Amino acid sequence: MNHIQALENYIAATNTHVFSNVENLLAEGAIYWFTDKTCTTRDEIKKYFEHAWNTIQNEVYGAKNVRWIAEDRHVAICIYTYTWKGIYDNAPSAGSGRATNVFVRSCDGSWKVKHEHLSGLSTLYNI
């Protein structure tokens, strides 16, 4: 698996709404920067994901306009526009924002998320 497939797998894992699927793709010491919170432990990351999945029912997360801005044998960094749609406050809703993901290659050769930064959320209701 290369880093491009790792991003695709990460998005697919996120859309299962099962944190253990996401956790399998996290590097040791992963740090997440969300618009409203910084998560520096697995437990904090898990709680944030689960809160989001409970807040936005049937959420589907996506990435468009992905650009890999740095790549070598050990680290790959991408930026993209993240998208989401689902049911928020009992209404069909959607939104988007900016994302940065840093992937690192682990000892076994697999690519893992070391850092994610999501910001710039804009929400559309009643789509």
NORTA-V158165 format. One line per field, one symbol per residue. phi: phi as a letter, one per 30 degrees, with the letter a starting at -180 (. if undefined). psi: psi as a letter, one per 20 degrees, with the letter a starting at -180 (. if undefined). A space follows every 50 residues. Layout:
# NORTA-V158165
phi->???
psi->???
This chain:
# NORTA-V158165
phi->.cdddddddddddeddibdeddedccdeiebcccecacccbedddedded dddddcdhdbcbbbhdbdcabbdcbbbbbacdbbblcbhibebaaaacbb bccbddedjdcbdcabbcaidbccchd
psi->prhghggghgggghihkohhhghijpqpkqpporhjqppirhgggghggh gghhgoqkpoqrpqlppoippaihqppqqroqqqqaopljqprqrraqqp ppqqprhjiqpqphqpoprkppppql.
